[in-house]
Amino acid sequence: MWKLYAVLAAVFAALTAIFAKVGVKDIDPNLATAIRVSCILVLTWGIVLVTGAARGIRDVQPMPLCFLVLSAITTGLSWLFYFNALQSGPVSKVAPIDKLSVAITIALSILFLHEPASVKTILGGLLIVAGSLVLLL
C-alpha cells in the first residue's frame, strides 16, 4: 500500500507545483505560504477529527512530538523558499531542483538512520542529481 501512497504523493506534489506557480504570480510568497498552510491545517485536522485519530493525541510522547515540530519547521522553511523560487523562476526548473531533496534524503537516511545503502539506491540518487543538473543547465 505504501507504493500507492508514494505515487499519489508524487502526483499531488506535481499538481502542487503547477497550482503554486499560478497562485504566487501576484502575491507575496510568504503570504501565499501562510494561506497554503492555513488550508492544510483545516484539511488535516478535519481528517483527524472525522477518522477519530484525535483520540491518540494524549498518547504522543515528548520525543516524537519534538521531531514532529522540527519536521514542521523544516517543512515551513522549505515551502517559504519554494514559493519564493517559484515566483521568480520557471516551475520546470524550480521543481527538479526541489526534487534534489530526494537524493539528499537518501544520503541523510544512510548517514543518520543507518538505512541500507544498496547500489540501486545510490545509483538512483545519483541519477536524480544528474537529471536535475541536466534540467538546470
C-alpha positions in Angstrom: 0.0 0.0 0.0 2.9 2.4 0.7 3.8 2.3 -3.0 0.3 3.6 -4.0 0.6 6.3 -1.4 4.0 7.3 -2.7 2.7 7.5 -6.2 -0.3 9.6 -5.1 2.1 11.8 -3.1 4.1 12.4 -6.3 1.1 13.2 -8.4 -0.3 15.7 -5.8 3.2 17.2 -5.4 3.3 17.8 -9.2 -0.1 19.4 -9.1 1.1 21.5 -6.1 3.9 22.9 -8.2 1.6 23.9 -11.0 -1.1 25.4 -8.8 1.5 27.2 -6.7 3.2 28.7 -9.7 -0.1 30.3 -10.8 -1.0 31.1 -7.2 2.1 33.1 -6.3 2.1 35.1 -9.5 0.9 38.4 -7.9 1.1 37.6 -4.2 3.9 37.9 -1.7 5.3 34.3 -1.5 5.3 34.4 2.3 1.6 35.4 2.3 1.0 32.6 -0.2 2.7 30.1 2.1 0.6 31.3 5.0 -2.6 30.8 3.0 -1.4 27.3 1.9 -0.5 26.3 5.5 -3.9 27.5 6.8 -5.7 25.4 4.3 -3.6 22.4 5.1 -4.3 22.9 8.8 -8.0 22.9 8.3 -7.9 19.9 5.9 -5.7 17.7 8.1 -7.5 18.5 11.3 -10.8 17.7 9.6 -9.4 14.3 8.5 -8.1 13.6 12.0 -11.4 14.5 13.6 -13.5 12.6 11.1 -11.4 9.4 11.3 -11.2 9.6 15.1 -7.4 9.8 15.2 -7.6 12.8 17.5 -8.1 10.4 20.4 -4.4 9.4 20.2 -3.2 13.0 20.9 -2.8 12.2 24.6 -0.5 9.3 23.8 2.0 11.4 21.9 5.3 11.2 23.7 7.8 14.1 24.0 10.5 12.7 21.7 8.2 12.1 18.7 6.5 15.4 19.3 9.9 17.2 19.3 10.7 15.6 15.9 7.3 16.4 14.5 7.8 20.0 15.5 11.3 20.0 13.9 9.7 18.5 10.8 7.1 21.2 10.7 9.7 23.9 11.0 11.8 22.5 8.2 8.7 21.9 6.0 7.6 25.5 6.6 11.1 26.8 5.6 11.1 24.5 2.6 7.7 25.9 1.4 8.8 29.5 2.0 11.9 29.1 -0.1 10.0 27.0 -2.7 7.3 29.7 -3.1 10.0 32.4 -3.4 11.8 30.4 -6.1 8.5 29.7 -7.9 7.6 33.4 -8.0 10.7 34.3 -10.0 11.7 31.1 -11.7 10.2 28.7 -14.1 8.4 25.8 -12.5 10.0 23.4 -14.9 13.4 24.3 -13.4 12.4 25.0 -9.8 10.6 21.7 -9.3 13.5 19.5 -10.4 15.9 21.4 -8.1 13.4 21.0 -5.3 13.3 17.3 -6.0 17.0 17.1 -5.2 15.5 16.7 -1.7 15.0 13.0 -2.7 18.8 12.5 -3.2 19.6 14.5 -0.1 17.0 12.4 1.8 18.7 9.2 0.6 22.1 10.4 1.8 20.8 11.5 5.2 18.8 8.3 5.7 22.0 6.3 5.1 24.1 8.6 7.4 21.7 9.2 10.3 19.1 6.4 10.1 21.6 3.7 9.1 19.3 2.6 6.3 21.0 0.2 3.8 23.0 1.8 1.0 22.4 -0.6 -1.9 24.0 0.0 -5.3 20.5 0.5 -6.6 19.7 3.2 -4.0 22.9 5.1 -4.6 22.6 4.9 -8.3 19.0 6.1 -8.2 20.1 9.1 -6.0 22.9 9.9 -8.4 20.6 9.7 -11.4 18.2 12.2 -9.7 21.1 14.6 -9.2 22.2 14.1 -12.8 18.7 14.7 -14.1 18.3 17.8 -12.0 21.6 19.1 -13.3 20.6 18.4 -16.9 17.3 20.3 -16.5 19.1 23.2 -14.6 21.8 23.7 -17.2 
